[in-house]
Every structure is written in C-alpha cells, then in structure tokens.
Amino acid sequence: MSEPQAPCLLDAQQMEAYLLRVSREIAAAFGHDENLVLVGIRSRGLPMAERLGRMLEASLGREVPIGILDITLYRDDLTEMAGSPIVRPTEIPFRLKDKTVVLVDDVLFTGRTIRAGLDALLDHGRPKRVWLAVLVDRGGRELPIQADFVGLKLEVPMTQRVSVRVQEIDNVDGVYLEGRS
Amino acid sequence: MTTPRYIFPHKHLLGIEPLSPADITAILDQAEAFEEVCERPDIKIVPALRKRLVVNLFFENSTRTRNSFEIAEKRLSAEIINFDADTSALSKGETLIDTAMNLQAMHPDLIVMRHSAAGAHALLARHMKASIINAGDGAHEHPTQALLDAYTLRQKFGKLDGLRLAIVGDIRHSRVVRSNLWLLTKMGAKVTLVGPPTLLPVEMKDTWPEVEFSYDLDAVLPEMDAIMALRAQFERGTGQYIPGAGEYIRYYQLNAARMKRAKKDVAILHPGPMNRGFEITSEVADGPNNLILDQVTNGVPVRMAVLYLLSNPHGEQVP
C-alpha cells in the first residue's frame, strides 16, 4: 500500500476534468470515425478507457466499443522477474481490421508498457491506426513513444512515482506523487 | 480470482499432492487467460517463454499428452527439444541420472517428463536446475490431466466445491485417478470411486478418507453431477482382474440405457484414449453431455499455465 500522505496532484474532480478534456480531443480527432474503438491496458488503463468511453458516448451519441489488453506476457523484463506475475484475460470483442484504436493507459513513463501493448494489440489483428491517450505523461521515456492525447503533462524525477488511483480498484479517485523528490 | 500479487510458490510440478487449493486455483485462473490466446482468430502465440528451452523427455509412449504439451510450448514461444527414449543413449544402457546430467549440460529451463517409475521425477528434480513437470509416472500421478479435468468441470459448473463426481472403472491402474483425487478433495468436490472390487483398491481409503467407494454404479448414478469413465488398461493387465468383458459391461459400462438413471445434464468425461464398446459406448461418448473433446481442447491452455507459472525462478520456492 502506498503512503496515504502522498501529495495529491489531482483530486477526483480535477481528474474527471482532465479526462473530459482528453475525451473531447479524441472526439475532435475521430468523432466522425465509425470504426473508433478504445483499448484499455490493465490494470488502471481499463477504468480510464471505460470512463472515456462513457464521455464519448455522451458527446457522440453512440457507443464506442472497449477492449481490454493484459500486457504481462509481452513485458521485456518477464524473464528477469522473480515469479511469474498473474496474467488476466485480454478481451478484444471486435475484429481489429480497419479500426481506429485509441490505446488508453493511466500514466506514460518509460514507454515500455506501451511498446508491449502495441505488440499485444497487433497480435490480435491489423488496425487502420493506433493512437495513444494517457491521463498523465510524467516524462522519463526510454523508448521513442509519445502520447497523442494527454491530460496532464509533468516532468517528474526518476525517484518518484505518479500513482493514479481509481474508485474501481483503490476506492478513491485521484493522482498522487509518491517517493522522495 | 487470485490477486495479482500471488506468486506460484513451486519450482516443480511433480504431482497435485503438494499443491494448495490457492495454487490449484491460480493455475486454473491462469489457464483462462491462456484460453483467450488459444481462441484468437489469427496469432495464437505469445512471447512469454521466448529464450526458454523446454525438453520433452518421454520414456513412455504418449501421443496426446505430448502433442498437447508441444502445442502449449509453441504457443508460449519456447525453444523445444524432443528427447525420445527409443532413440537415446538409454537404449544403450545409460542411467536416468546420466541422461539427466547430459541434459543439464544443455541448460534447459523446463523438462516435461513421462516415465514409468513413480519416483523418477523427484530423482531428476534433485539432480537438475531445471523445473520438472510430471507428464505421467506409472500408476502414481498425472497432474496436468487432473488440472485439465478440473478446468473442464469448472467451465461447465462454475465451481468444484460441492460437485458430486463418480470415477468409474479401472481405478487400480490409473494415475489419472490419483491426481484427480488429490485435486478434487482439496477443492471440496465429493468423489465416489466405482468399479468391480478387484479394480477398486480399498487401501486408497487410507489416503483419501473422505472419498466414497461403491461397487454399484446404478445405485450412485442418479446423484452425480459428473461421471468420469476411466480407460481399462489392458496393457497393464486389467483383463486379469475381471471375470470377463460381458460382466464388466453389464455392471459398469456407460451406455445409453444406464445413463437414463443419471441427471439429464450429467457431464461425461474420459481421459482418453477410449475403448469404445467397453467402458463407454459411442452413444454416450458422442452424446450431448460429453465433455471429452473439451478436455482435449482445455489441455493446451492448462499446460500453458503450468509452463508459464514454473518458468520464472522465484526466491523461496518449495518443491
């Protein structure tokens, strides 16, 4: 469990506002695209995708299909781990062919999760294009990967961790800064 | 669902006996994730065991278990070596330990082994750094078969706890039944072993006191949620334990007439290969309630789960 006193970067209301802005940007770019789908990366990319999906449904007046990606089996550090992390099912309930996929995660940091996510996604088919939406871009990239839709952009020292907490998993909404500065 | 922080604590899968209910649940839950991989429309392969070397070491013939393991290994992107006892130095007199030491020199990560001797896997585990997976040892254990049976039952009934299951036939010679008894009793299923007295070793009661024994299939049939027919192992001498095929068929064969006594949706399982017309008729084996081909299908994701969970060394492993 993370320390409860970690400084709060975004409270529940601000988090909602930033997500709404991301959803508006997605709607502006792909609102006309009938083939738009969202794919959330487990764990906390999934509630982000679900919330963005509800916001898009409200503004576009149609349902935007949502997929779930578990990237554990595609991690580049899997063979170095002590014990195999539990994998949960990936659910892509649509054919990816010709789809415009917006990949969704909570925090963009090194880019390694997104690299794994792209490999996992492309094993399910060949979408028309894949764009990336994140709630927080905290800098510190180790791979040439950038987000197309960003809520909050920050430069956070490597010693610190940006922790997105969501009602569905953590019983609270908010973005926190953990570790020493 | 197990929590993401759970770490599978075993280095080897020598049998079901050493596993806890949490370990069994973890394997079955993992198998669900791998089932999704197996059902993908295009690429049914994930890179989880890339850079890992798996040796399939089969001292006894097995087509389906070995194929199932090999498909599972391929879907995990493992490097594979098939080591056949027939073609190996074993036929020239090499001991199992020598074979093991020679394999060790190739630095395998996982060894899937079938051997006729019950202790062979534990012996290998003591001499090798690799994780050992038991793919069947004599009449002792066949853990991945029990896991795929449990997975198939859980898929059908949603849970194992409280499930009533009869295992019918050649209990004496079956390693499948031993692994199944460990697994099903640990998970809270109620098991009844059914067969002629000569094929039903009562000393099994000492190991599994909660298991019921019956010589009367027709009497227990109506209460069962699932029936697992076992293969009569004529090659291991089953024929000498029964007075004749006619009598066995009259009392223990799963046929359409007898199955009328069972629940309408009773699940029928068989570990294969079947002796059609002996322990089971085609009518029942191919009937609407049979899960026999589901068992075969489920073997792959279940074995993927086992290979995956054993593929990462962990600090405080127990054998």
Interface residues (C-beta under 8 A of the other chain):
Chain A: S43 D70 T72 L73 Y74 L78 T79 M81 A82 G83 S84 P85 I86 V87 R88 P89 T90 E91 R95 D119 D123 H124 G125
Chain B: M1 T2 T3 P4 Y6 I7 F8 A26 D29 Q30 E32 A33 F34 E35 E36 V37 R40 P41 D42 I43 I45 V46 P47 A48 R50 K51 R52 Y308 L309 L310 S311 N312 P313 H314 G315
